[in-house]
Amino acid sequence: MVSLDFRGSLPDWIQARIAQADSQLLEAWSLRFVDARSLEDVFSD
Protein backbone atom coordinates (compact mmCIF):
# COMPACT_ATOMS: atom_id res chain seq x y z
CA MET A 1 0.00 0.00 0.00
CA VAL A 2 2.74 2.48 0.86
CA SER A 3 4.60 1.66 -2.33
CA LEU A 4 1.57 2.66 -4.41
CA ASP A 5 1.27 6.09 -2.84
CA PHE A 6 4.98 6.88 -3.03
CA ARG A 7 5.33 5.53 -6.57
CA GLY A 8 7.80 2.70 -6.35
CA SER A 9 9.27 -0.14 -4.40
CA LEU A 10 9.95 0.22 -0.71
CA PRO A 11 13.64 0.39 0.21
CA ASP A 12 15.03 -2.60 2.08
CA TRP A 13 15.46 -0.60 5.30
CA ILE A 14 11.74 0.24 5.36
CA GLN A 15 10.68 -3.32 4.60
CA ALA A 16 12.88 -4.52 7.48
CA ARG A 17 11.41 -1.95 9.88
CA ILE A 18 7.86 -2.92 8.95
CA ALA A 19 8.61 -6.62 9.39
CA GLN A 20 10.02 -6.01 12.89
CA ALA A 21 7.48 -3.43 14.09
CA ASP A 22 4.99 -4.08 16.86
CA SER A 23 1.36 -3.01 16.64
CA GLN A 24 1.96 0.25 18.52
CA LEU A 25 4.65 1.36 16.08
CA LEU A 26 2.56 0.32 13.07
CA GLU A 27 -0.28 2.45 14.41
CA ALA A 28 2.02 5.46 14.87
CA TRP A 29 3.28 5.10 11.31
CA SER A 30 -0.25 4.80 9.96
CA LEU A 31 -1.17 8.13 11.57
CA ARG A 32 1.90 9.81 10.06
CA PHE A 33 1.17 8.41 6.62
CA VAL A 34 -1.85 10.69 6.20
CA ASP A 35 0.24 13.89 6.13
CA ALA A 36 3.61 12.52 4.99
CA ARG A 37 5.39 14.00 2.02
CA SER A 38 8.11 11.34 2.03
CA LEU A 39 8.82 7.89 3.39
CA GLU A 40 11.21 9.47 5.86
CA ASP A 41 8.30 11.49 7.24
CA VAL A 42 6.46 8.25 7.98
CA PHE A 43 9.30 6.12 9.31
CA SER A 44 11.40 8.64 11.22
CA ASP A 45 11.81 8.09 14.95
Residue pairs with C-beta under 8 A, 6 or more apart in sequence:
2 10
2 14
2 33
2 39
2 42
3 9
3 10
5 33
6 38
6 39
10 18
10 39
11 39
14 39
14 43
17 43
18 26
21 29
29 42
29 43
32 41
32 42
33 42
35 41
36 42
